[in-house]
């Protein structure tokens, strides 16, 4: 397995780039999906 380490700066840039998509899904009524995704991502980051 290959693991790629991404810098904090790059992670921040990636989050900013994905923000419009997350907002679009939330606006389309997928608020629970977004909350579940964000919750899962927080678990992974810890």
C-alpha positions as CSV (number, residue, x, y, z in Angstrom):
1,X,0.0,0.0,0.0
2,X,1.2,3.5,-0.8
3,X,0.4,6.4,1.5
4,X,0.7,10.0,0.4
5,X,1.3,12.6,3.1
6,X,-0.3,15.9,2.4
7,X,0.8,19.1,4.1
8,X,-1.6,21.1,6.3
9,X,-1.4,24.0,3.7
10,X,-2.4,21.6,0.9
11,X,-5.2,20.1,3.0
12,X,-6.6,23.6,3.6
13,X,-6.5,24.4,-0.1
14,X,-8.3,21.2,-0.9
15,X,-11.0,21.9,1.7
16,X,-11.5,25.4,0.2
17,X,-11.8,23.9,-3.3
18,X,-14.4,21.4,-2.2
19,X,-16.5,23.9,-0.2
20,X,-18.8,24.9,-3.1
21,X,-19.7,21.3,-3.8
22,X,-20.5,20.7,-0.1
23,X,-22.6,23.8,0.0
24,X,-24.4,22.7,-3.2
25,X,-25.3,19.3,-1.8
26,X,-26.5,20.9,1.5
27,X,-28.6,23.4,-0.5
28,X,-30.1,20.5,-2.5
29,X,-31.5,19.0,0.7
30,X,-28.7,16.6,1.4
31,X,-27.9,18.2,4.8
32,X,-27.8,14.8,6.6
33,X,-25.4,13.4,4.0
34,X,-23.0,16.4,4.5
35,X,-23.2,16.1,8.3
36,X,-22.5,12.4,8.1
37,X,-19.5,13.0,5.8
38,X,-18.1,15.7,7.9
39,X,-18.5,13.5,11.0
40,X,-16.7,10.6,9.4
41,X,-13.9,12.9,8.2
42,X,-13.4,14.2,11.7
43,X,-13.1,10.7,13.1
44,X,-10.4,9.9,10.5
45,X,-8.4,13.1,11.2
46,X,-8.1,12.2,14.9
